[in-house]
Amino acid sequence: MEMDTAELLRSRGLKVTPQRLAVLKIMSKGGHYSGEQIFSELRKTEPSISLSTVYNALEILQRAGVVRSFEAGGKTWYEVRLEPHVNVYCEDMDEIVDVDVDLSGVMKSLQEQGIETKNLSVIVYAECSKMKKELKEAHP
């Protein structure tokens, strides 16, 4: 992450805790994570951490705008990428790929209708087996 993680938490009015730092360390690698995936990864180095602790940290981080969450494929996914983009849920591969698409027109249209957008989340359900090779390589 661009800013020091502890400083990021403080700038959002959050206490710096080992659990929040650990969750953000995993998520700072980029990509999309379920709470269970983060829990599984953390158990390798923090065997005493509980699943509820991970979800509590994720909820606090999401409410503070440090991470964002969305639903796809029956799961809640978390990511640190905050700028508007399209999350493509590849049903055939059970994974999520970020696709950069200009969403400014959508945001402008909403604004013209008096809607103040706080978070734009676009989720596309797709079959990705025929996805362009360049896109697959950018999202292993």
Backbone hydrogen bonds, N-H to C=O, Kabsch-Sander energy under -0.5 kcal/mol:
donor,donor_aa,acceptor,acceptor_aa,energy
8,L,4,D,-2.5
9,L,5,T,-2.2
10,R,6,A,-2.3
11,S,7,E,-2.6
12,R,8,L,-1.0
12,R,9,L,-0.8
13,G,10,R,-2.0
14,L,9,L,-2.7
17,T,15,K,-0.8
21,L,17,T,-2.4
22,A,18,P,-2.3
23,V,19,Q,-2.4
24,L,20,R,-2.4
25,K,21,L,-2.1
26,I,22,A,-1.7
27,M,23,V,-2.3
28,S,24,L,-2.1
29,K,26,I,-1.3
30,G,27,M,-2.2
33,Y,78,Y,-2.4
35,G,76,T,-0.5
38,I,34,S,-2.1
39,F,35,G,-2.6
40,S,36,E,-2.7
41,E,37,Q,-2.1
42,L,38,I,-2.7
43,R,39,F,-2.2
44,K,40,S,-0.6
44,K,41,E,-0.8
45,T,42,L,-1.2
46,E,42,L,-3.4
49,I,46,E,-2.0
54,V,50,S,-1.7
55,Y,51,L,-2.4
56,N,52,S,-2.5
57,A,53,T,-2.3
58,L,54,V,-2.5
59,E,55,Y,-2.5
60,I,56,N,-2.2
61,L,57,A,-2.7
62,Q,58,L,-2.4
63,R,59,E,-2.6
64,A,60,I,-1.7
65,G,62,Q,-1.4
66,V,61,L,-2.7
67,V,61,L,-1.1
68,R,79,E,-2.7
70,F,77,W,-1.8
72,A,75,K,-2.4
75,K,72,A,-1.4
77,W,70,F,-3.3
77,W,75,K,-0.6
78,Y,33,Y,-2.7
79,E,68,R,-2.2
82,L,80,V,-0.6
86,V,99,V,-2.3
87,N,85,H,-0.5
87,N,122,V,-3.1
88,V,86,V,-0.6
88,V,97,V,-3.1
89,Y,87,N,-0.7
89,Y,124,V,-3.4
90,C,88,V,-0.8
90,C,95,E,-3.1
91,E,89,Y,-1.1
91,E,126,A,-2.5
92,D,126,A,-0.6
93,M,90,C,-0.9
94,D,90,C,-1.8
95,E,90,C,-1.1
97,V,88,V,-2.4
99,V,86,V,-2.7
101,V,99,V,-0.7
103,L,101,V,-0.8
107,M,103,L,-2.1
108,K,104,S,-2.7
109,S,105,G,-2.4
110,L,106,V,-2.2
111,Q,107,M,-2.4
112,E,108,K,-2.5
113,Q,109,S,-0.9
113,Q,110,L,-0.8
114,G,111,Q,-2.0
115,I,110,L,-2.5
116,E,114,G,-0.6
117,T,115,I,-0.9
121,S,119,N,-0.6
122,V,85,H,-0.9
122,V,120,L,-0.5
123,I,121,S,-0.6
124,V,87,N,-2.7
126,A,89,Y,-2.5
126,A,124,V,-0.5
128,C,126,A,-0.6
131,M,128,C,-2.2
136,K,132,K,-1.9
137,E,133,K,-2.4
138,A,134,E,-1.6
139,H,135,L,-0.9
139,H,136,K,-0.7
